[in-house]
């Protein structure tokens, strides 16, 4: 994931900032198969920080052209 420009946030969680500030950012939750030969990446775009203190809810996009283009970009590193 580092090759793609992502920074580890915690185990199997990564992010990549789009500008020189914290938001918007791409956020990935990864899971690895039992045989450790494949990974599934759950990608979304966090548009802004959570609205309420202590809340994890945020304004995120899970599809659309920006997210789809990022998925294609990531796949290009692994094909």
Secondary structure as UniProt FT lines:
FT   HELIX           2..4
FT   STRAND          7..10
FT   TURN            11..12
FT   STRAND          13..17
FT   STRAND          25..32
FT   TURN            34..35
FT   STRAND          39..48
FT   TURN            53..54
FT   STRAND          59..61
FT   HELIX           65..78
//
